[in-house]
Amino acid sequence: MTEEVKLHLGCGPVYLEGWTNIDVYNKGYAHLSTEREDLRDYNKTDLANYYKYTRGTRKGDFVVADMYMDLAEIPYQFENESVDKILIV
């Protein structure tokens, strides 16, 4: 059985485990999860606890994404019917 392809679009500072977290690149604000594992682990959460920090209590609102992408490019980056779930909050 293949693993579901789940896209978390516009992830911002919310890193969902088990999802491909995608946001736009913004220099000094956005980081790849493979380059900043400390921020990934700090921002890591699940759907039940989507906002695990209340506003103003986190270290910073840094984006940690698995990939950078402009949302307008999404349809061109994935094959038709290759994505099981899409989440935009």
C-alpha positions in Angstrom: 0.0 0.0 0.0 1.4 3.4 -0.9 1.5 6.3 1.5 -1.0 9.0 1.0 0.2 12.2 -0.7 -1.0 15.1 1.6 -0.1 18.7 0.8 -0.2 21.4 3.5 -0.3 24.6 1.4 0.7 28.0 2.9 2.0 26.1 5.9 3.7 29.2 7.6 5.0 28.4 11.0 2.9 25.2 11.3 4.8 22.1 10.4 2.4 19.1 10.1 3.9 15.6 10.5 3.0 13.3 7.7 2.3 16.1 5.3 4.4 17.8 2.6 4.5 21.3 4.0 4.7 24.0 1.2 5.1 27.7 1.3 6.6 30.5 -0.7 10.3 31.5 -0.1 10.8 34.7 1.8 14.5 35.4 2.6 15.3 35.5 6.3 11.8 34.2 7.2 11.4 30.9 5.4 13.6 27.8 5.9 13.7 24.3 4.5 12.9 21.6 7.0 16.1 19.7 6.0 18.2 22.8 6.7 16.7 23.9 10.0 15.7 20.7 11.9 15.6 22.7 15.1 12.8 24.9 13.8 11.1 22.0 12.2 11.0 20.2 15.5 9.9 23.3 17.3 7.0 24.0 14.9 6.0 20.3 14.5 2.4 19.5 15.3 -0.6 17.5 14.1 -4.1 18.4 12.9 -5.6 18.0 16.4 -3.2 20.6 17.8 -2.8 22.7 14.6 -2.1 25.9 16.6 0.0 24.5 19.4 1.2 27.9 20.4 -1.0 30.8 21.2 -0.3 34.1 19.4 2.8 35.8 20.9 4.1 32.7 22.8 6.3 31.1 20.1 10.0 31.9 19.6 9.3 33.4 16.2 7.0 33.0 13.3 9.5 31.4 11.0 8.2 29.3 8.1 9.6 25.8 7.9 8.6 24.0 4.7 9.6 20.8 2.9 9.5 22.7 -0.3 9.1 26.3 -1.6 6.5 27.0 -4.1 4.2 29.8 -5.2 0.7 28.4 -4.9 0.0 29.4 -8.5 2.5 26.8 -9.5 0.9 23.9 -7.6 -1.2 22.5 -10.5 2.0 22.3 -12.6 4.2 20.5 -10.0 2.0 17.5 -9.4 0.5 15.0 -11.8 -3.3 14.9 -12.2 -4.9 12.7 -9.5 -1.5 12.2 -7.7 -2.5 14.0 -4.5 -4.9 12.5 -1.9 -5.4 15.4 0.4 -4.9 19.2 0.4 -5.0 21.4 3.4 -5.1 25.2 3.4 -5.8 27.0 6.7 
